[in-house]
Each structure stands twice: as C-alpha cells, then as structure tokens.
Amino acid sequence: MTPSPGGGDEFLIVLASVESMAEVEAIATRIVNSVTGQFVIEGHSLTVTCSLGISMFPTHGKDGETLIKNADAAMYAAKEQGCNTHCFFTDEMNTLVTERLTLETACDCPLREMNCSSCISRRSI
C-alpha cells in the first residue's frame, strides 16, 4: 500500500498485487474503520469521517489519470451514500462527473467543500 497526498483533504492509496475486488473491499473497510471516529484535542471534540472511491486497473482505466478520475467519481458517490463508506467506480458515474464538473465551473465555491460540509452537518444533527 502506497499513500500519497491528493488535493486538500484527499489522498491517494495505490494497492499493488491485489487478487480480487473482495480483497480491495476488505482493505477499504479496514481503512475507513481505522481513520474514522471522534477525538478530543485540547478540549475540542472532533469527528473524522472517511469516504473512499475505488477504481481498479484495467477494468476502470488503463492509465493513472483515468484511474484517479474514476476513483474521484466513486468517492463522490460514496459521500452521497453517507460518510464513512466506500464505493467502487461504475460506468454510470461518468455522467454524474460531467454534471458535477459543469456545476462546479458555474459555482463560486467547489462542490467538494459542500460535500464535506454536508457530511459534518449530517453527523452533528
């Protein structure tokens, strides 16, 4: 497993030599369970959430750029399902990505920030 920074609060994990989607799903579940939770730092209660998007070579892309783009689409689908989950890329997500990028371009603030806020809002209600 090789982690690397993405943008903002995102990071990328590359798994080499995985045997199946079931193995990736088990690893994703362990990551979500390890990262999420409530923490108290200097008297402040913080909730950490985690949404994972997964794309697999060569099924979901044959180059790094495509795999990252498709994993990003899957991450947004995971966020829509609720925080602290993971989602595998599907071809239907390409339509959703196009719509999201069109909206992001038209907005003053990225929808990515709005998604993070909605996760926090749902958890605090």
Biotite code that builds the C-alpha atoms (Angstrom):
import biotite.structure as struc

atoms = struc.array([
    struc.Atom([0.000, 0.000, 0.000], chain_id="A", res_id=1, res_name="MET", atom_name="CA", element="C"),
    struc.Atom([1.442, 3.347, -1.081], chain_id="A", res_id=2, res_name="THR", atom_name="CA", element="C"),
    struc.Atom([-0.285, 6.513, 0.176], chain_id="A", res_id=3, res_name="PRO", atom_name="CA", element="C"),
    struc.Atom([0.350, 9.891, -1.456], chain_id="A", res_id=4, res_name="SER", atom_name="CA", element="C"),
    struc.Atom([-1.213, 13.315, -0.924], chain_id="A", res_id=5, res_name="PRO", atom_name="CA", element="C"),
    struc.Atom([-4.059, 14.396, -3.179], chain_id="A", res_id=6, res_name="GLY", atom_name="CA", element="C"),
    struc.Atom([-5.687, 17.803, -3.026], chain_id="A", res_id=7, res_name="GLY", atom_name="CA", element="C"),
    struc.Atom([-6.992, 19.428, 0.144], chain_id="A", res_id=8, res_name="GLY", atom_name="CA", element="C"),
    struc.Atom([-8.193, 16.721, 2.498], chain_id="A", res_id=9, res_name="ASP", atom_name="CA", element="C"),
    struc.Atom([-7.830, 13.944, -0.072], chain_id="A", res_id=10, res_name="GLU", atom_name="CA", element="C"),
    struc.Atom([-5.128, 11.364, -0.525], chain_id="A", res_id=11, res_name="PHE", atom_name="CA", element="C"),
    struc.Atom([-4.453, 8.532, -2.921], chain_id="A", res_id=12, res_name="LEU", atom_name="CA", element="C"),
    struc.Atom([-3.636, 4.950, -1.997], chain_id="A", res_id=13, res_name="ILE", atom_name="CA", element="C"),
    struc.Atom([-2.199, 2.587, -4.591], chain_id="A", res_id=14, res_name="VAL", atom_name="CA", element="C"),
    struc.Atom([-2.537, -1.125, -3.901], chain_id="A", res_id=15, res_name="LEU", atom_name="CA", element="C"),
    struc.Atom([-0.286, -3.384, -5.935], chain_id="A", res_id=16, res_name="ALA", atom_name="CA", element="C"),
    struc.Atom([-0.829, -7.096, -6.411], chain_id="A", res_id=17, res_name="SER", atom_name="CA", element="C"),
    struc.Atom([-4.393, -7.388, -5.167], chain_id="A", res_id=18, res_name="VAL", atom_name="CA", element="C"),
    struc.Atom([-6.176, -10.569, -6.154], chain_id="A", res_id=19, res_name="GLU", atom_name="CA", element="C"),
    struc.Atom([-9.831, -9.519, -6.190], chain_id="A", res_id=20, res_name="SER", atom_name="CA", element="C"),
    struc.Atom([-12.403, -6.804, -5.600], chain_id="A", res_id=21, res_name="MET", atom_name="CA", element="C"),
    struc.Atom([-13.275, -8.610, -2.358], chain_id="A", res_id=22, res_name="ALA", atom_name="CA", element="C"),
    struc.Atom([-9.707, -8.116, -1.146], chain_id="A", res_id=23, res_name="GLU", atom_name="CA", element="C"),
    struc.Atom([-9.847, -4.401, -2.033], chain_id="A", res_id=24, res_name="VAL", atom_name="CA", element="C"),
    struc.Atom([-13.204, -4.092, -0.291], chain_id="A", res_id=25, res_name="GLU", atom_name="CA", element="C"),
    struc.Atom([-11.783, -5.661, 2.891], chain_id="A", res_id=26, res_name="ALA", atom_name="CA", element="C"),
    struc.Atom([-8.840, -3.239, 2.826], chain_id="A", res_id=27, res_name="ILE", atom_name="CA", element="C"),
    struc.Atom([-11.182, -0.283, 2.227], chain_id="A", res_id=28, res_name="ALA", atom_name="CA", element="C"),
    struc.Atom([-13.313, -1.307, 5.205], chain_id="A", res_id=29, res_name="THR", atom_name="CA", element="C"),
    struc.Atom([-10.201, -1.521, 7.413], chain_id="A", res_id=30, res_name="ARG", atom_name="CA", element="C"),
    struc.Atom([-9.058, 1.939, 6.266], chain_id="A", res_id=31, res_name="ILE", atom_name="CA", element="C"),
    struc.Atom([-12.460, 3.515, 6.968], chain_id="A", res_id=32, res_name="VAL", atom_name="CA", element="C"),
    struc.Atom([-12.647, 1.862, 10.398], chain_id="A", res_id=33, res_name="ASN", atom_name="CA", element="C"),
    struc.Atom([-9.103, 2.960, 11.260], chain_id="A", res_id=34, res_name="SER", atom_name="CA", element="C"),
    struc.Atom([-9.480, 6.591, 10.207], chain_id="A", res_id=35, res_name="VAL", atom_name="CA", element="C"),
    struc.Atom([-12.953, 7.490, 11.431], chain_id="A", res_id=36, res_name="THR", atom_name="CA", element="C"),
    struc.Atom([-14.005, 8.395, 14.919], chain_id="A", res_id=37, res_name="GLY", atom_name="CA", element="C"),
    struc.Atom([-14.349, 11.115, 17.494], chain_id="A", res_id=38, res_name="GLN", atom_name="CA", element="C"),
    struc.Atom([-11.273, 12.663, 19.016], chain_id="A", res_id=39, res_name="PHE", atom_name="CA", element="C"),
    struc.Atom([-10.830, 15.229, 21.762], chain_id="A", res_id=40, res_name="VAL", atom_name="CA", element="C"),
    struc.Atom([-7.946, 17.618, 21.216], chain_id="A", res_id=41, res_name="ILE", atom_name="CA", element="C"),
    struc.Atom([-7.348, 20.345, 23.787], chain_id="A", res_id=42, res_name="GLU", atom_name="CA", element="C"),
    struc.Atom([-10.938, 20.043, 24.963], chain_id="A", res_id=43, res_name="GLY", atom_name="CA", element="C"),
    struc.Atom([-12.445, 20.227, 21.475], chain_id="A", res_id=44, res_name="HIS", atom_name="CA", element="C"),
    struc.Atom([-14.408, 17.247, 20.174], chain_id="A", res_id=45, res_name="SER", atom_name="CA", element="C"),
    struc.Atom([-13.608, 16.486, 16.530], chain_id="A", res_id=46, res_name="LEU", atom_name="CA", element="C"),
    struc.Atom([-15.300, 13.964, 14.269], chain_id="A", res_id=47, res_name="THR", atom_name="CA", element="C"),
    struc.Atom([-13.258, 12.484, 11.448], chain_id="A", res_id=48, res_name="VAL", atom_name="CA", element="C"),
    struc.Atom([-15.132, 10.921, 8.536], chain_id="A", res_id=49, res_name="THR", atom_name="CA", element="C"),
    struc.Atom([-13.828, 8.990, 5.557], chain_id="A", res_id=50, res_name="CYS", atom_name="CA", element="C"),
    struc.Atom([-15.312, 8.333, 2.125], chain_id="A", res_id=51, res_name="SER", atom_name="CA", element="C"),
    struc.Atom([-13.343, 6.159, -0.298], chain_id="A", res_id=52, res_name="LEU", atom_name="CA", element="C"),
    struc.Atom([-13.666, 5.926, -4.049], chain_id="A", res_id=53, res_name="GLY", atom_name="CA", element="C"),
    struc.Atom([-12.151, 2.874, -5.684], chain_id="A", res_id=54, res_name="ILE", atom_name="CA", element="C"),
    struc.Atom([-11.106, 2.220, -9.268], chain_id="A", res_id=55, res_name="SER", atom_name="CA", element="C"),
    struc.Atom([-9.193, -0.847, -10.426], chain_id="A", res_id=56, res_name="MET", atom_name="CA", element="C"),
    struc.Atom([-6.743, -1.387, -13.262], chain_id="A", res_id=57, res_name="PHE", atom_name="CA", element="C"),
    struc.Atom([-7.504, -2.308, -16.039], chain_id="A", res_id=58, res_name="PRO", atom_name="CA", element="C"),
    struc.Atom([-11.285, -2.574, -15.531], chain_id="A", res_id=59, res_name="THR", atom_name="CA", element="C"),
    struc.Atom([-11.794, 1.101, -14.653], chain_id="A", res_id=60, res_name="HIS", atom_name="CA", element="C"),
    struc.Atom([-8.895, 2.601, -16.594], chain_id="A", res_id=61, res_name="GLY", atom_name="CA", element="C"),
    struc.Atom([-5.620, 1.763, -18.265], chain_id="A", res_id=62, res_name="LYS", atom_name="CA", element="C"),
    struc.Atom([-3.661, 4.842, -17.152], chain_id="A", res_id=63, res_name="ASP", atom_name="CA", element="C"),
    struc.Atom([-3.121, 6.712, -13.903], chain_id="A", res_id=64, res_name="GLY", atom_name="CA", element="C"),
    struc.Atom([-5.091, 9.803, -14.903], chain_id="A", res_id=65, res_name="GLU", atom_name="CA", element="C"),
    struc.Atom([-8.196, 7.788, -15.790], chain_id="A", res_id=66, res_name="THR", atom_name="CA", element="C"),
    struc.Atom([-7.941, 5.650, -12.665], chain_id="A", res_id=67, res_name="LEU", atom_name="CA", element="C"),
    struc.Atom([-7.672, 8.743, -10.445], chain_id="A", res_id=68, res_name="ILE", atom_name="CA", element="C"),
    struc.Atom([-10.581, 10.470, -12.230], chain_id="A", res_id=69, res_name="LYS", atom_name="CA", element="C"),
    struc.Atom([-12.755, 7.379, -11.839], chain_id="A", res_id=70, res_name="ASN", atom_name="CA", element="C"),
    struc.Atom([-11.780, 6.902, -8.181], chain_id="A", res_id=71, res_name="ALA", atom_name="CA", element="C"),
    struc.Atom([-12.718, 10.551, -7.590], chain_id="A", res_id=72, res_name="ASP", atom_name="CA", element="C"),
    struc.Atom([-16.150, 9.933, -9.134], chain_id="A", res_id=73, res_name="ALA", atom_name="CA", element="C"),
    struc.Atom([-16.588, 6.883, -6.923], chain_id="A", res_id=74, res_name="ALA", atom_name="CA", element="C"),
    struc.Atom([-15.566, 8.921, -3.855], chain_id="A", res_id=75, res_name="MET", atom_name="CA", element="C"),
    struc.Atom([-18.344, 11.438, -4.532], chain_id="A", res_id=76, res_name="TYR", atom_name="CA", element="C"),
    struc.Atom([-20.801, 8.560, -4.904], chain_id="A", res_id=77, res_name="ALA", atom_name="CA", element="C"),
    struc.Atom([-19.610, 7.225, -1.529], chain_id="A", res_id=78, res_name="ALA", atom_name="CA", element="C"),
    struc.Atom([-20.149, 10.678, 0.032], chain_id="A", res_id=79, res_name="LYS", atom_name="CA", element="C"),
    struc.Atom([-23.688, 10.742, -1.356], chain_id="A", res_id=80, res_name="GLU", atom_name="CA", element="C"),
    struc.Atom([-24.379, 7.391, 0.334], chain_id="A", res_id=81, res_name="GLN", atom_name="CA", element="C"),
    struc.Atom([-23.308, 8.890, 3.657], chain_id="A", res_id=82, res_name="GLY", atom_name="CA", element="C"),
    struc.Atom([-19.992, 9.315, 5.372], chain_id="A", res_id=83, res_name="CYS", atom_name="CA", element="C"),
    struc.Atom([-17.681, 6.507, 6.398], chain_id="A", res_id=84, res_name="ASN", atom_name="CA", element="C"),
    struc.Atom([-18.199, 4.247, 3.424], chain_id="A", res_id=85, res_name="THR", atom_name="CA", element="C"),
    struc.Atom([-16.537, 3.230, 0.168], chain_id="A", res_id=86, res_name="HIS", atom_name="CA", element="C"),
    struc.Atom([-17.770, 2.820, -3.382], chain_id="A", res_id=87, res_name="CYS", atom_name="CA", element="C"),
    struc.Atom([-16.377, 1.119, -6.489], chain_id="A", res_id=88, res_name="PHE", atom_name="CA", element="C"),
    struc.Atom([-16.433, 3.049, -9.779], chain_id="A", res_id=89, res_name="PHE", atom_name="CA", element="C"),
    struc.Atom([-19.197, 2.217, -12.275], chain_id="A", res_id=90, res_name="THR", atom_name="CA", element="C"),
    struc.Atom([-19.567, 3.436, -15.854], chain_id="A", res_id=91, res_name="ASP", atom_name="CA", element="C"),
    struc.Atom([-22.781, 5.280, -14.907], chain_id="A", res_id=92, res_name="GLU", atom_name="CA", element="C"),
    struc.Atom([-20.689, 7.600, -12.730], chain_id="A", res_id=93, res_name="MET", atom_name="CA", element="C"),
    struc.Atom([-19.182, 9.261, -15.827], chain_id="A", res_id=94, res_name="ASN", atom_name="CA", element="C"),
    struc.Atom([-22.477, 11.081, -16.387], chain_id="A", res_id=95, res_name="THR", atom_name="CA", element="C"),
    struc.Atom([-22.537, 12.246, -12.779], chain_id="A", res_id=96, res_name="LEU", atom_name="CA", element="C"),
    struc.Atom([-18.946, 13.508, -13.030], chain_id="A", res_id=97, res_name="VAL", atom_name="CA", element="C"),
    struc.Atom([-19.769, 15.551, -16.114], chain_id="A", res_id=98, res_name="THR", atom_name="CA", element="C"),
    struc.Atom([-22.775, 17.110, -14.368], chain_id="A", res_id=99, res_name="GLU", atom_name="CA", element="C"),
    struc.Atom([-20.759, 17.843, -11.215], chain_id="A", res_id=100, res_name="ARG", atom_name="CA", element="C"),
    struc.Atom([-17.936, 19.481, -13.176], chain_id="A", res_id=101, res_name="LEU", atom_name="CA", element="C"),
    struc.Atom([-20.443, 21.638, -15.045], chain_id="A", res_id=102, res_name="THR", atom_name="CA", element="C"),
    struc.Atom([-21.960, 22.784, -11.740], chain_id="A", res_id=103, res_name="LEU", atom_name="CA", element="C"),
    struc.Atom([-18.532, 23.292, -10.140], chain_id="A", res_id=104, res_name="GLU", atom_name="CA", element="C"),
    struc.Atom([-17.482, 25.520, -13.007], chain_id="A", res_id=105, res_name="THR", atom_name="CA", element="C"),
    struc.Atom([-20.657, 27.599, -12.634], chain_id="A", res_id=106, res_name="ALA", atom_name="CA", element="C"),
    struc.Atom([-20.337, 27.981, -8.823], chain_id="A", res_id=107, res_name="CYS", atom_name="CA", element="C"),
    struc.Atom([-18.120, 30.340, -6.869], chain_id="A", res_id=108, res_name="ASP", atom_name="CA", element="C"),
    struc.Atom([-17.233, 27.578, -4.392], chain_id="A", res_id=109, res_name="CYS", atom_name="CA", element="C"),
    struc.Atom([-16.306, 23.968, -5.231], chain_id="A", res_id=110, res_name="PRO", atom_name="CA", element="C"),
    struc.Atom([-18.991, 21.355, -4.634], chain_id="A", res_id=111, res_name="LEU", atom_name="CA", element="C"),
    struc.Atom([-16.255, 19.321, -2.981], chain_id="A", res_id=112, res_name="ARG", atom_name="CA", element="C"),
    struc.Atom([-16.371, 21.707, 0.021], chain_id="A", res_id=113, res_name="GLU", atom_name="CA", element="C"),
    struc.Atom([-20.159, 21.486, 0.101], chain_id="A", res_id=114, res_name="MET", atom_name="CA", element="C"),
    struc.Atom([-19.964, 17.672, 0.240], chain_id="A", res_id=115, res_name="ASN", atom_name="CA", element="C"),
    struc.Atom([-17.622, 17.813, 3.241], chain_id="A", res_id=116, res_name="CYS", atom_name="CA", element="C"),
    struc.Atom([-19.948, 20.255, 4.983], chain_id="A", res_id=117, res_name="SER", atom_name="CA", element="C"),
    struc.Atom([-22.958, 18.024, 4.368], chain_id="A", res_id=118, res_name="SER", atom_name="CA", element="C"),
    struc.Atom([-21.130, 15.087, 5.976], chain_id="A", res_id=119, res_name="CYS", atom_name="CA", element="C"),
    struc.Atom([-20.351, 17.179, 9.019], chain_id="A", res_id=120, res_name="ILE", atom_name="CA", element="C"),
    struc.Atom([-23.908, 18.511, 9.160], chain_id="A", res_id=121, res_name="SER", atom_name="CA", element="C"),
    struc.Atom([-25.477, 15.054, 8.988], chain_id="A", res_id=122, res_name="ARG", atom_name="CA", element="C"),
    struc.Atom([-23.218, 13.754, 11.745], chain_id="A", res_id=123, res_name="ARG", atom_name="CA", element="C"),
    struc.Atom([-23.925, 16.681, 14.071], chain_id="A", res_id=124, res_name="SER", atom_name="CA", element="C"),
    struc.Atom([-27.751, 16.555, 13.751], chain_id="A", res_id=125, res_name="ILE", atom_name="CA", element="C"),
])
